[in-house]
Every structure is written in C-alpha cells, then in structure tokens.
Amino acid sequence: MPLRRSELIGQLLVQKGLITIEQLERALVEQESSGGLLGTILIKLGFVTEELLYKVLAEQFDKKYIKLKDLKIPHSTIEEIPAKFATHYKLIPIRFEKNVITVAMSNPLDIHTLDDLKLLLKKEIKTVLASESDIVEAIKKYYGVGAETIEKITPEVTDRKPLSVQSQVTEDIARSAEDASIIKFVNQILLEAYKDRATDIHIEPYGDELKIRYRVDGILYDTKIPPNIKSFQSAIISRIKVMANLDIAERRLPQDGRIKIKIAKDEVDLRISLLPTPFGEAVVIRLLSTNVLYGLGNLGLLKRDLEIFEKLIKAPHGIIFVTGPTGSGKTTTLYAALSKINDKEKKILTIEDPIEYQMKGITQIQVYPKIGLTFSNGLRTMLRHDPDIMMVGEVRDYETAEITIRVALTGHLVFSTLHTNDAAGGITRLVDMGVEPFLVASSVNAFLAQRLVRVICPECKRESKPDKEILRELEVTKKEALKVKMLEGKGCESCKYTGYKGRTAIYEVLVVTEEIRKVILDRAASDEIKRKAVSLGMHTLRQDGWQKVKMGITTPSEVIRVTQQEEHAE
C-alpha cells in the first residue's frame, strides 16, 4: 500500500476529520511495534475504510481515484498486459487509446514497475489510483481464476492441440499432474470456491472448451477462467485424482473419492465424483466444512414450529421423517437435532451414505453396498449395540422402511429422510413402498418437509414493490400484501450482484396426532391428509415462506422458486 509519507497521510486524515489524533497516535505506536504500513494498520484497527484512505491518497499523490467495480474494461484493453505481469505487480489496464495505456495501481509512484511496464509494452503509460483489494478482484474477474499460473506454463503447449483424456498415456498424466503450476492452479480453484461460499465445483469438458462452475446458495454460476485451459484438462483432472487417491489410469468408469484440505483454520472435506463423457471426465467436487454444525435455533424454524420440533426430538420412541428433494438441507436438520439431544446418558448410532459431518459422541457407519453393508443390513446389526437413538440416512425401499418401523415400535427413537415434495407425501410414499397404514400411524411421530431459500443480502437490502402474479400464486390477498414492507437485494459486490447472500430453510411440520392417524388408516390421498393437517394448524411450506417474506428474510419470488403449487384447505 502506497504510504511513502506516513506522517503526511496521517495528518491529512486528521485534518479531514476522518480519524482523531488519538487514533493516529495509536496507529503509529502499533506501526512501531509490529512494522507495516500506516494505512494498513488504520484499516485493520477499523479507524478508516479502504475507500476513504485511497481517496485521501489520491489527493496526496495528485492522482485520479477510481472504483474498478464501477468500470467495464474492454477485452482488447485487458489483452495489452499479460496476466502474470498484472498479478505480480497488482495492476490492471483500464484504457488503451492512441498508444497510451492507462493502468490502475495501488502505488502509482512505483517507478520500477512503471519502467518495467514501458519496457514490456513499448507504449506510453498513464496511472490512476485504485485500492489493492479492487485490483485483485478485477484481475480475477477479467483474467480468470489462476490465469497467471496457466500463462506461465502455456508456452510448453502452444503447438499442442487440446488433449483428450483417452489419448494420453498414464506416465504423462502422472508427470503433468505433479507439475507445480497445475498443483497451484487446482489449489486456486479450490480456494476461490471456498471464498465464494460454494458448495460444489463442477468441471465440465466439452468439445472445444472446459467449463468450471460454482454452486453458490443453490444456484450454479460460471467461473471466469483462462480461455486456453482446455489444453490442461487431462493434467487438472489427473491432479484431482492424485489428491483423492483414485486410479489415474481409469478413464472409462465412474470413480468416487475424498480429500481433506485445510484452508485458514477451517478443515474442508471434499467429495470427488468423476463421470466419463465423450470429451473426457467430468468432475464434481462437493465442499463440506467440518467445522459447520448448526444449532436447532439457527435452522430457520419459526418459534411455534421450533417448540414442536424440540418436543418431538425428546420423545422416548417413534420415527421423525425429514422430507424434501436432494440438496434441501435434510441432513443438516437431522445433525442439528442429534447434536441437541446428544449426551453421555444416550447411545446414538447412525448409518449414512455418505457421512457428511463427523460428530463427537455419536457412532457413525458408512453404507458400503459392494460388500453387502446396506441400510437394512446395517440396521439389523446396529440393534445389537444397545442404541437409544438411531439415524437412518434415507429410507429407500420396503426392507429398510420395515426394519426402521420395527426399531421404532420396540422402543427406540429413529430419525430418517424421505425424498418427497411435502410432509403429507411422506405418508403415501411409505404406503406405496408396501408399509401397512396401521404401521405408519402407530410408529411415525412426525413428518417435517423443508426447502432452502436464499436470504436477501444485508448490504444492499432495499424496499420493493410486490409482483401481483407472484402474490396471487402465494395466495396472499392485496389487503394483506399492503400491510407488509417487502424487501429485495439490489445487487452489490458482497453478494456478487445476485441480491442474495446465504440461505435459510422453510418448513412444514406435520405431527401425527389422533386425527391424522384416522385419516392415514382410511388410506387417504396425500392432498386430503394435507388439508386435514392445515385445518389442525399446520403451516405449509409456502405459508412458512410468506412469514419469512414478512420478516424481511427472503423474497416472494424465491419462495415460489423452491416450492410447488399447493392446494390449501379452504
């Protein structure tokens, strides 16, 4: 950070009333003891923002200050300076006219860098001031993740056509996978995904390109990567295989593996899945932070439903089913429930596929169908271990359902999941599997359906006008809508201009009461069961979503996106 005259910049900040003399003195003491630049210390201590500091620096250096986030830089301008040069010197070209290149730098008085730039480009250079963090983000945005790494090794393959995985021999793959630059590039992809809060990384090969996409808050986004990355497809995939201890010679069959990495203080578990395609192997990497375990109060349950659920998980026996599609947060809810009731007086066993989070004090078993360890076989063995509480990752078939019910009827509390669209659908799914209605009615305590909705970004939250069509679909009256102050995200750097940051869950909790048992025994359809539950006070997914809209947590369109059309009881 450019602070050649630290005393002067400090005085300027005081003169402008941006910091106090006491704050300056404290920062100077900190600088004396730990070293470093005064501006960095002032930002670290929270006395001044980066933007304000650079505005004052622009005045000090008599340079124009620009916000790179507000600029759209032409591709032709970006091509004037190589990625490795931009990354090394932390600068970015913003304009190219009549043999003059204007570059944004965090230190426009760095004569050595300017001399190197003139020598390289043989053009006149003009400089403007931009914050270092803005420059770093702009480099990623315009050059792509790991662009300088790919650029360093590109000369080695300039005469080579993009390699198909099938054409490369094992020895070459192994050697290229260990190349330091490929290792660095794969690490950069993983680090960037972690910083962007991605849950999955998709590496997708096509005929003429290799795409990398991140799933953030449930939505897939393209990641800016260097255009010539296709040439390194084999090496990148081989590097991932090496990290996951997979067979790098096998390219015809799907493979699955795991990697554990450490980013800062966080341990991240990576689940690797490879699929063969005509253009090479497609890879999906799921990122699971081993330090993330939600408490019941942080899941998104409204007060009334939270009280019901806390009462349900303290029951001595019975089954609690959590339903919803893949990726709706069912496992997270189950882990939160187990964490709440986990104590030294209880023996808790789980059988899962896969084990997503390791939980202290709980014995967890991974299913392994290849050797006969299925949910049903594992459940039979688990009963011999004297459990109080059990969790079955998923009830997929009659055999697993039948054993799960038998376990509940013999005095155990069981948690499990079903892939159904709503809570009432869980009842009909079990009956369709072949389970007798009287067994469902007597063994199941509750069905909990859930979805994940994106949360409005707190940085760019603003009031919005409701869409009449969406409100009609949510079955919200005009009178009710007028009472609600609806919000939306405008889109900012913090939320990557999506308007959303993070997710929460919406729920419907169907407790199997005497009235519901009677309807189940009559073999009623799921719609009829749902209407009965609503008449008894159950909130549907959309009604729960509407409550979160009223609370300013999410938007009506987001609730519509994740829920299906529902029939409500009149």
N, C-alpha and C positions, 0 to 999 in steps of 0.2 A: 504494500500500500504506500502511495507516494507521500512521504512526510519528511522532506528534507529539512524543513524548518519547523520542528515540532513546537518550539516556543511560540512562533508566529501563528501557527494554526490554532494553538490553544487560546492565544489572546483573541484571535478573530472570533472563535466560538463564544468566548465570554462577552466580547463587545456586542455580538448579535443577540445575546441573551439566551443562547441555545444551551449553555452549561453555566454553572456557577463557579466562582473562584475556588470554592471548597472542593467541587468535583474535579476541577483541573488539577489541584494540588494532590488530591488522592490518586488521580491517574498518573501523575509524574512520580509519585512515591512507588506506585506499582511498577512503573517502567524502570525505575532504578533498581528494584529488587529482582524482577523477572526478565528484564530486557524486552525487546519487541517494539513495535511502532505505537506511537501515542494514539493515533486514530483507531487502531485495532483494539487497544485497551479501553478507550472510551466507549466503543460499540459493545465490547464484552461486558463492561460494567453497567450497560444499559443507560448511559448518560446521553447518548445521541444515536440517531438512526444512521444507517449506512448512507441513505439518500441525502439526508441533511449534511452529513460530513462532506460528501463529494460535491455538493453544491457550493460549499464554502471553499473547498479545494479548487474548484473551477475558477472562482473569483481570485484566489491566491495566485494561480498559475496563468490567469488571463486566458482561459480556455473555455470552450463551449461544453456544457454538461448535457449529455443526452441519456434518455431512458431507452435502452435497447429493446425492452419489452414492447414499446410502442411503435417500433420500426418494422418494416417488411423489407428485408435485404434481398435484392435480385440474385438469382443463382449465378449469373455471369460475374457478379462482383465477388462472390464467395470464392469462385474458382481462381481468382487472381492470387490468392495466398494459400499455400498448402496447409493441410490440417495439422501436420506435425509442427509447423512453424507457429501457427495460431495457438496451438495448445501449449507449446513450450514457453512462448513469450506472453501468453494470456492477452491476446489482442484479436480483433476481428475487423475485416474490411466492411465498410458500410456504404461507400460510394466510389464509383470509378468513372471519371469524366475527363476527357482531353489529356490523357496520360498522367492524370493526378489521382492517386488513391487516398481516400480519407479512411483512416483507421481509428477505431475506438480503443483506448488503452486506459489502464488504471493508473499508469505513471507516464504521462506524455513528456516528461523531462528525461526519460531514459535514453540517453544519446547512443549508447552501444546498440540497443535494439533497433533504433531508427537507422543507424549506419548499416546494420546487417540487412534490414529491410530494403534499403535503397540499392545495396549491392546485389541482392537476390532478384529484385523486380525491375531494376533499371528504370524506375519511374519516380516522379516527384511524390513525396509523402506529406500529407496533412494529418494532424492529430486532433481528436476530440477526447473528452474525458467521460468515462463510464465506470460504474462500480465493478469491482472484480467479480462479485457473485453474478452480476448481469452478464458479464463477458463469458464466464464459464458456462452459464445456461445457454447463451446464444451459440457457443461452439457446439454444444450437444445438439441443439435444435437444427442448425444449418449443416454441420458436417456429419452428424450422426454419432451414436454411441461407439466409442473405440475407434473413431476414424483415423486418428494418428497412428494407432497400433497397426491397423490394416495397411495404411500408407507406407509404413516402414518396410513391410515385407512384400509389398506389391511388385517391386522390380523383379523379384525372383520368379514371378509367374506371369509377367506381361505377355510373353509369347505363348502362354498356355491357354487352352480353351477351358471353360468351366468343367470341372471334373465330375463325372457321375460316380456314385459310390461303388457301383458294380465294377468299374474299370480299374480301380486302384488296388494294388496288391497289399497284403497285410503289413508287410515290413514298412512300406512307405507311409501307410496310415499311422502306424505306431510312432514312426520317427517324426512325422509332421504334427502329431498330437502332442508331442513333448516339446515342440518349438516354443521358446519363451514368449514369443509375441502372441501365439494362439492362446497360450495359457492366460496371458494378460487380457486378451480380448474377451474370452469366456468369463473371466472374473469381473470385467467391466459390465458385461451384460447382466450378470447376477446382482452386482452391486446397484446398478441403475434400477433394476426391478424392485429390489428391496427398498430403495429410497422412494420410489414411486408408489409404495404400498401395494405392489402387485401380488396377487395370489397365485397366478400361473404365468409361465412364459411359454409361448407357442413358437417353435422354429419350424417353418413350413417351406419345403422345397417345391419349386415349380420349374417349368421348362427353361425359362430364361432368367429367373431371379430366386433369391432366398428371402423370405419374409420373416421378420421377428415381431411378434405381437405380445403385449402385456394385457392381462385381465386385471383391471382396477375397479373395485366396487361393483363387480359382477359384469362389467362391460369390457369388450376387447378393443384395444387401441393399437394402431400401427406404431412401431418404434422407428424413429429415423436412424437408418444405418447406412454405411458407405455403399455406393451402388455396385462396387466390384466385389462384394462379399461372397457372391456365388462361387468364385474361384476357390474359396477356402471352406466350402460346405463340408467336404469329407473330413478335413482336419478338425473343424469345430465339433462335429458330431462324434468323431473319434476321441477327442479330448473329454467330452462329457461321458462317454463310455468308460474311459480310463478312470475318471473320478468316481464312477459308480460301480467299479469292478465288474463291468459287463464284458461280453465277448466281442472284441472289436472286429473279428473276422466274420461274425454272423450278421448278414445284412438282409436275409430273406425272411426271417421270423421276427415277430414282436418280442421285445425284451422289456423287463421292468427292473428298476434298481433304486438304491437310496444313497444319498450323500449327506454328510453332516458338515456344515461350514460355520465359521464364526465371523460375524460382522459387528464391529464395535464390541459391545458387551452382550450382544444377543446371539444365541445359538439358533441356527436355522436348519431345519430338516428339509431336504429336497427329495421329492419323489419323482423319479425319472421314468417316463414311458416312451418307448420307441415303436413306431409302426413303419413297415416297408411301404413305399409308394413307387410309382414308375420313375420318379425323378430323384430317388434317394430316400433316406429315412426321415420321417417327421418326428419331432421330439416335443413332448410336453413336460415341463418341469413345474411341479406344484411346490410352492414355498410355504412351509409351516413353521412359525416361530415357536420354539419350545418353551418360551417364557410367557406366552399369552394364554391365560386361563381366566375366563370371565366369571364373575360372581353372578348369582341369580338376579341381583338388583340392577346389573348393567346390561342385561339382555334386551330390554325393551318392553318387558311385561308391564302393563298398567297396574296400578295399585290393587285393584279388585282381583285381577287375574293372578297377580303375584301372590296374594294371600291364599287364593285357592290352590295354586301350584305348590306353595310351601307346605300346605296341609296335606296334599296328595303324596308328596315325597317322604312324608313321615309315617305313612301308613305301614302296618306290620306286614301286609302281604297284598298281592294283586299285581296287575300289569299297568304300566303307563306307556302308551304308544305316542311317539312324536312322528307326525306325518308331514310330507312335503316332497317336492322334486329334489334331484341331486343339486347340491350347492345352495340349499336353503337354510343351512345352519343347524340342522337337526343334531349332529354330533356335538356341536358346541353347547347346545342346550342341555344335552344329556350329561356332558362332562361337568357343567356348572351345577347340575342337580346332584351328581355324585360327590362333587367337591364339598357341597353344602352339608351332606349327611355323613361324610367320611369321618369316622373317629375310631379310637382304639378298641371300642367295645363291639365293632361290627366287622365281619369278614365280607369284603366286597370283591367279586370276581367279574371280569368282563371277557367277552370273546368278540373280536372285531376284525374287520377287513377294509382298510388296514388300521393299525393302531396309530391314531393321528397325534396324540399327545401322551407323554409318559406322566402318570400320576402317582405320587408317593403314597404308600399305604394301601394301594389297590393292586391286586394281581391281574395282569392283563395278558390275554392269549391272542395270538395272531392265527387266523384260519389259514390252512395250507391244503387245499383240495387235492393237490398232486399226490400227497401221501395219505389221503383219507381224513385229514383233520378239517371237517366241515362244521358249520354252525350246529347241526343236530348231533354229530358225534362228540363234539367238544362239550356241548351242554350236558350230555349224559355223564361224562367224566367229571365235569365241574361239580355236579351234585354230591360226589363222594368227598369233596373238600370242605364240607360243612359250611356253605355260604349263608349269609343273612340276606345279602342283596346281590343281584346279578344284572349284568347288562349284556344284551344280545345285539350286536351291531345292526342286524337287519333280519326281519322275518321275510324270507323269500318264497317259501314253499310250505306245503301242508305239514311235512315232517317236523320242520323247525317250529311252526306255529303250535302243533300238537304238544311237543315237549315243553315249549315255553308256557303254555297254559297249564300243563300238569305241574310244572315247577311252582307256578303262582298258587295253584289250588292246594299244594302241600305246605303252604305257609311261608313262601319267600316273596320278597318284593322284586319285581323284574322291570327293567327299563328296556325299550327296544324302539325300532323305527319301521315305518312302512312307507312305500312310495305311492301315496295317494294325494289327490288335489286338495282335499279338505278333511276335517276331522270325522264327519259322518261317513265319508268314503272309506275310512279305515275299517268300519264295521262290515260293510258289504264286501270289502276285499278279503277279509278273513273268512266270511261265509262262502265266497266264491272259491277259496282255496280248499274248502271241504270241511271247515270247522263248524260244528253244530251251533246254532244261535244260542242255545241254553248255556254252552261253554263260554261263549263270548260274554254273555250277560253276567255270568257268575264269576268270571276271572278278571275282566278288564275294569280298572278303576276310572280311567280317563283316556281320551284321545286329544292330543294337542297338535293343531296344524300351525305351520308357520311359513313365512316368506321373509326375504331380506329386501328392505327398501333403502335407497340411498338417502343420506342426510344432507340437508341444504348446507352449503359451505358457509361457515360463520363469518368469513372475511368479506364476502360480497352479498350477504343476505339483504334483500330489499322487498318491499311490499309489491304484490302482483294482483292483476285482475283475473278473477276465476274464469275458466273456459266453460261456457254453458253446457256444451256437449259432454264434457268430462264430468261435470257436476250431475248431469242427468243420469249418466252411467253409474255414478256412485250413489244414485237415489237420494241426492241432497236437494232439499227444496230451496227455492230462491230466497225465501224468508230466512232460512237457517244460514244460507251462504252469506247473506248481508251482515249477519252478526259476527262473522269470522274475519279476522285480519290475516289474509293468506300471504305467504312469503314464497320467494324463489331466489335462486342464486344467479346473479348477473353473469358470473364467469370471471375468474381472476387467475393470476399466476399460481396462487396457493392451491387451487382446485384444478389446475391445468385447463381452465376455461370451460369446465363442464357444468359449473354451478352446484356441484355436489362434492362432499368430502366425507368419506366414511359411510358405514351402513349400520342400521339397526333392524330389529325384527318386528313384524306384526304377527299377532297370534289370534287363534280362536281356541278356546278351551271347552271341550265337551266332556262334562263329568257324567259318568254312567250312574244316574240316580234310578230310583224305583220306576219313575215314569218312563225313562229312556229304556230300561230293561224290558218293560212291557212291549214297547214298540219293536225292540230287537227280536223278542220272542215271536212276534207276529210276522217276522221276516219282511219288514217294511223296507222300501227302497231308500237309498241314501237321502234323496230330496225330502222325503217325509220325515226321516229321522232329524234332518237339519231343521226343518220347520218347527218340529216339536222342541228341539233344544233352544232355538231362538225364542219361542214362546215362554220358555222357562228362564230366560235371561242371558243366554249365550250371545256374545258379540261375535259376528262373523269377521273374517279377515279384512274385508273392506270397511266394515264399521270400525274396527280397531285402527285401520289405516287412516280413516277420516278423523278419529280422535287425535292422531299424531300430526295430521294436517293442521287441526285447530290449535295444537300446541306449538306450531311453527317448526316442527322437526323435519317434515318432508313435504312433498307437493302432491296434489291430486293426480297429476299425470303419472307420477312414479307409483302410486298405489294401484292405478289402473294397469300399468305395465306388468306388475308382478302377480296380479290376481285374475281369476277367470270371472266370467259373468255368473252372478249368483241369483238364485231365486229366494227372496226373503218372505218370511211369513207376514201376512197382512196384519 
